[in-house]
Amino acid sequence: MPRQLLATAVRTPEYQEYEIPDLQPNQVRVKAEFGAFKHGTEMIEYRGMSPFKDSTFDREWGMFVEVEEASRFPQGLGNQIVGEVTEVGSDVATIKVGDRVNSHGSLKEICTFNEAGIMVLPDSMSWQASVCFDPLCFAVTAVRDGQVRLGDNVAVFGMGAIGLMIVQCAKQQGAERVIAFDPIPRRRELALKLGADEALDSSQCDAGREVRAFTDKKGADVCLEVSGNYHAMHHAIRGVAFGGNVVAVAYPKACTGGIDFGREAHFNRPNLIFARGCSDPNREHPRWSWQRLEETSWRMLCDGRFQTDDIVDPIVPFDEALEAWKQVDEAPQNSIKLGVKF
């Protein structure tokens, strides 16, 4: 039987065998070749820090409400799968056997996807580029919501996969200068390679002051916080220009300190913008939606507009994915975006 990787409880990953379901008319069967994890949101869930652990989001009320049983486990680990189509349902019209495809999904050796959720890789696209699809979608959302414009100075806090894609998006959007922050050397080095004008260790400097020094004391036009760290958010607020935009991109754990709204925020009056592309209606509804963001991001990846291969690091065999994911949790300095080879 094929195997899958999942968490059965908080910080408890394991391999389990599973039965392959019958193929429905609108579905496609895929033999997995590669996969990748989503370090931010997925890690919050894995660590049991998500608000969904004991509540649910009530869309009618627009707020979280407590529920008696809200366990998120077991939950599949991994976020995207790349593989070869081995079987198609009777109603499938756009996918054929032998296609190399990408889809959102947890790590399984044999996957079953709905046709609507699958994208076919062009021959020129690497699998690493295809698994950067998810971070690119959220990067595009953040840059659009943050209104990065021609000639802007931009600061990005957190050089994970989304942050590295934001650096590239900001430059393509016309940002004149981009400063990146991350405590991990390999991430800072990659940020410079991908277009950042400066990359600093946020744990060894006054990041807000560095943003202002970088901009001749004016402050950045847009600061994007992608690390989920509230001290980073505090420095994003400190470093943004008067009336500038601070974009909360990461899905963080509960805030128990780290932000002081009684200092620079109160005097410089920035706009605090929460970017969440996968929640419709989009800020630019009805012209933009999550579907349009996905379609646009995929086209740009297919056109080769982004450098992606170095972002997927390290790459491990599926048999080693369990231990590698533990390392992402316990030693995040050793990875950028964990990739898996089946």
C-alpha positions, 0 to 999 in steps of 0.5 A: 500500500502507498504511504503518506506523511501526516501529524497524528498530534501536536509535533507528532509526525508519522508515515501511514499506509492508506487505501487509494480511493476509487477515481471519480469522473472529474478526478485525476490520479498522480504518481508523486515525484516531488513535493514541498512543505509550507513552513509558516502556516503549516508549522503553526498548525503542527505546533498546535498554535493555530486558533483553530485548535479550539475554535472556528471562524464564523463567517456570518459573525466575522470572528472566531468562536469557541467549539467543543471539539476542534482537533486539527489532527490527524492532518496531512503534512506537506503543501504541494505535489508534483508528479505524473498523471497515471489515470484520468476520470471519464469527464476529465478534458484538460489533463491526459495520462503522462502529463507532469502536473502540480497541485496543492496536497499533502505528501502522498505517494499516490494522489487523487486530485480534482481536475479543477485543482491541477496545473500542467507544467510546461517542459521548461519548468523545473519542479522547484519552480512549480512548488514556488507557486504557493508562495508566489500567490501570497507574495503577489497578494502582499505586494498588490495589497501593500501598493508597492509602486514605481520608485518605492523603497521597500523593507521585507522582514523574513526571507522564507519562500514568501519573503524571497518571492516578495523581494522579486515581486517588489523589484518587478513592480518597480521598487527602487531599493529593497532591504531584506531582514533575516537572522539566517545567513543563507537566507540573506545571501539568497535575498541578495542574489534574488535582487535585494539591495541590502540584507541584514541580520535582524537579530544583530541590529536595530532593524527599524533604525536600519530601514531609516538609515537605508532611506536617508531617515525617510523610512520605507514606503512599504514594509512587509512582515513575513516572518510571523515574529511580533518584534519584526512587526514592531520594527516594520512599524518603526521603519515605515515612512509617515503614512506608509504601508505596513503589510502583515503577510505571515500567519502568526501565533497569538500575540503576547507582546513585542509590539508597542503602538505607543511609540512610532506607530502613534506618531507616524500613523502608518496604514496596517494592512493584512494581506490574505489572498486566499480569502475572497472577496479580494480587496480589489473585488470584483476585478481580482479574486483568489482564482485570478491571483492563482492564474496570474501567478502560474502564468508568471512562473511559466514565463520564467519571470522568477528565480526559484530553484535555490529557494527549495532547500534542502531536498530530501528523499521521502523516506527522510521527510519525517526527520527533515520536517522535525528539523524545520521545527527544531533547527529552522536555520538549516532550511529555506523551503523543504523539498521532497523527492519520491 
